[in-house]
Amino acid sequence: MGVFEELQERGLIAQMTDEEEIRELVNSGRAVFYIGFDPTADSLHVGHFMALCLMKRLQMAGNRPIALIGGGTAMIGDPSGKTDMRKMITQETIQHNCDCFKKQMSKFIDFSEGKAIMVNNADWLLKLNYVELLRDVGACFSVNRMLTAECYKQRMERGLSFLEFNYMIMQSYDFMSLFQRYGCNLQFGGDDQWSNMLGGTELIRRKLGKDAYAMTINLLLNSEGKKMGKTEKGAVWLDPAKTSPFDFFQYWRNVADGDVIKCLKMLTFVPMDEIRRLEKLEGSELNSAKELLAFELTKLVHGEEEAKKALEGARALFGSKADTDNMPTTEIDSSAFTDGRLPLIDLLCMTGLAPSKGEARRLIQQGGIAVNDEKLTDIKAELTDAHFERGFAVIKKGKKVFHKAILK
């Protein structure tokens, strides 16, 4: 089985322009492909995970990845999937975010000599002459056709700025620039990018008279129909300073039963024979598949040692043992206590288990909080030194989220 057929079997391919040509390119290792990353934060998150795994998978088969950092397009903003125009960010912030991205990507992709490359579209987009761009590229795009694109249709009722309307042209220009500079012949992206990607292939064919191709990957959705990587605490980041290895492990350990096999297929390098065996499991037996998923993905992002710690910590917690070594922790300064007491609501906010005092009250009232195995349902509950007699207190939110508050 070639890598193209494996992508199909794993359910990764949503749609493509020229199947036979793409199959031959990918299976022969002659694809020079790019995937774009929007540098609007200083860390990649779980939503980028599928793209990174795909790049790794294709590079292992001899193809050359280009990680395109959208330093130029980030100054405009992609309207796809957005209900409002995004906030503007400075070039300095964008550059800082780009530097952070490359460090994280290097865990997945080989950027050594002759291997993958990382480029920033600010290198060419910020030098463009507006009138020349309109004459050279703008003439290739039909406004009527652009308005039929799903990414624009979703925004027409709320209002679509002219700034964002240019995004499709910018992304298309990216593909043509990469084709000319690096021989890039294939563009990958989520299936919400299909219209933008078609614009790039058509621009290359019209302006250069050459063939280039586009393929979209399925956007992995969880059982609630939301894009993966979102929790009530916010995004699940690949930076351990933002999302600890333990929390990262727990996110995957807690995926819905209906999603675990799909995640194993799309995101891990577990052989398909093993996944087909796991696919037959039902009920509580699926926990072994979830544990494997969590371990494999934590190992990819944080290394095998951290994955083992997270696995051991999770097993200890759910096995009702006293091992708290690998729990996410927060240090609580004794100055936070007033007359030897600390409101539980304040503690939940300090640890990040609740994003606000209102949410903390709701969690407590609904019986979702326990401290040292004691469920606390009074919103006026306070902690004292007795709760920290071991030097720390263990807070449990719901059935699966644990946190250690260390008194210093």
Secondary structure, DSSP 8 states (H G I E B T S, - for coil): --HHHHHHHTT-EEEES-HHHHHHHHHTT--EEEEEE--SSSS-BGGGHHHHHHHHHHHHTT-EEEEEE-TTGGGT---TT-SS------HHHHHHHHHHHHHHHTTTS--STTS-EEEETHHHHTT--HHHHHHHTGGG--HHHHTTSHHHHHHHTT---HHHHTHHHHHHHHHHHHHHHH---EEEEEGGGHHHHHHHHHHHHHHH----EEEEE---B-TTSSBTTEETTEE-BSSTTTS-HHHHHHHHHT--HHHHHHHHHHH----HHHHHHHTT--GGGHHHHHHHHHHHHHHHHH-HHHHHHHHHHHHHHHTT----TTS-EEEE-GGG-BTTBEEHHHHHHHHTSSSSHHHHHHHHHTT-EEETTEE---TT-EE-GGGGTTSEEEEEETTTEEEEEEE-
